[in-house]
Amino acid sequence: MVYYFTSDVVDPPAFIYVGKDKVENEELIKHGWEEDVWFHADKLSSAHIYLRMREGDSWESIPENLLIDCAQLTKANSIEGMPRYSPPAS
């Protein structure tokens, strides 16, 4: 299931779509719009994050607060961003 978030740091709110694994990432690629802006951690396993742009907007005009929201979602859904610790084997 692809997740989506509403970022209210801009008005009107922006829609952000998140694929949690390779199957969901493929769904996002298949159903994404040409105007969507894609976020992904470089050289790490991470979710695909798509920012749905409004008609007439360009990626150069994305407000910094919205970029930070997308970057935080990318980090939180990456291998390095969400480490899972387990106790050592006895």
C-alpha positions in Angstrom: 0.0 0.0 0.0 1.5 3.3 -1.0 1.3 5.9 1.8 0.4 9.6 1.2 0.9 12.6 3.4 -0.5 16.1 3.4 2.1 18.7 4.2 0.5 21.8 5.6 3.7 23.9 5.6 2.3 25.4 2.4 -1.2 26.7 1.6 -2.9 25.0 0.0 -1.4 21.8 1.4 0.8 19.6 -0.7 0.4 15.9 -1.3 3.4 13.6 -0.8 3.4 9.9 -1.8 5.7 7.3 -0.2 6.5 3.8 -1.4 7.8 1.7 1.5 9.4 -1.1 -0.6 10.4 -2.0 -4.2 6.9 -3.1 -5.1 5.3 0.1 -3.9 8.1 2.1 -5.5 7.3 0.4 -8.8 3.7 1.4 -8.4 4.6 5.0 -7.8 6.8 4.9 -11.0 4.0 3.4 -13.0 1.3 5.8 -11.8 3.4 8.9 -11.2 2.7 12.1 -13.1 5.3 13.8 -15.3 5.1 16.8 -12.9 5.9 14.8 -9.8 9.2 15.6 -8.1 11.0 12.4 -6.9 13.1 12.2 -3.8 15.5 9.3 -2.9 18.5 8.9 -0.7 21.7 8.8 -2.8 23.6 5.4 -2.6 21.3 4.1 0.1 18.2 1.9 0.2 15.3 4.2 0.8 11.6 4.8 0.0 10.7 6.7 -3.1 9.1 10.0 -2.2 7.0 11.8 -4.7 5.8 15.4 -4.3 2.7 16.1 -6.4 3.2 19.5 -8.0 0.2 21.8 -8.7 -0.5 22.7 -12.3 1.8 25.5 -13.4 4.3 25.1 -10.6 7.9 24.2 -11.2 10.4 22.3 -9.1 12.5 25.5 -8.8 9.6 27.2 -6.9 9.2 24.5 -4.2 9.3 26.3 -0.8 12.1 25.4 1.5 9.8 24.2 4.3 8.2 21.7 1.8 11.6 20.5 0.7 12.5 19.9 4.3 9.3 17.8 4.8 10.2 15.7 1.7 13.8 15.3 2.9 12.7 14.2 6.4 10.3 11.6 4.9 13.2 10.4 2.7 15.6 10.1 5.6 13.0 8.5 7.9 12.3 5.8 5.3 15.9 4.9 4.5 18.1 2.2 5.8 20.4 4.7 7.6 17.6 7.0 8.8 15.8 4.3 10.8 18.4 2.0 12.3 17.0 -1.0 14.1 19.2 -2.3 16.9 19.1 -5.9 18.2 20.8 -7.3 21.2 24.0 -9.3 20.6 23.6 -13.1 20.4 24.2 -14.8 23.7 
